[in-house]
Amino acid sequence: MSEKENYLTIKNAGKHEIIIKRSKFIASLARTSSVEAANEFIAQTKKKYRDATHNTFAYTIGKNDDQVKASDNGEPSGTAGVPELKVLQLMKLKNVTVVVTRYFGGIKLGAGGLIRAYSNSVTQAVENIGVVKRVLQQELNFHVAYNRFDKINHYLKENKIFINNTNYGIDIKISVFIDEDRQESFKKKLINLLAGKVDFTKGEERYNEIPVADHNYHEK
């Protein structure tokens, strides 16, 4: 596991609407881990808004933007789909598809106005929905005596280490998820806290989601 295997994506599917010079822009977003899923979401959204003037879209699939696509759907070339894709990439979002639906309001925006409108539509939708960091982590299991639990629990909370499960028996079995690059330092710290009396076993490996609190996604 490495930092490269962690990535940002939207918290969940959602949509957001803005009005610009009487034109309505509706940005619909979804998590999509394959081109097939992206195409299905695009088709469903187009069907939902089949009376719209335009249903433009963009998607990026894979943690290295392995497969990307953008469509202006009748808008002037380069004024809709590409700006939408650039927003997703600037925010470093992965496995996301966006469809921006436009209902024309009678006032032409010009090429620059369209680029800003479609870009802002996606940006505001992402900020409204929220972003999470998906972190690949390893489950570690260990046992502690009851009289040492408070000390360990305090350490875990203080260091924002996710407690997956706690089982109470003769002693207390604790299950945590932790990043690969933190495992060795974590083990050493617990051995010190427990005076050397601790054994670790590995469990499953999985992605856990950490909310991104601020809006400077492109700096993450």
Secondary structure by P-SEA (a helix, b strand, c coil): ccccccccccccccbbbbbcccbbbbbbbbbbccaaaaaaaaaaaaaaacccccccccccccccccbbbbbcccccccccaaaaaaaaaaaccccbbbbbbbccccccccaaaaaaaaaaaaaaaaaaabbbbbcbbbbbbbcccccaaaaaaaaaaaacccccccccccbbbbbbbbcccaaaaaaaaaaaaacccbbbbbcbbbbbbbbbcccccccc
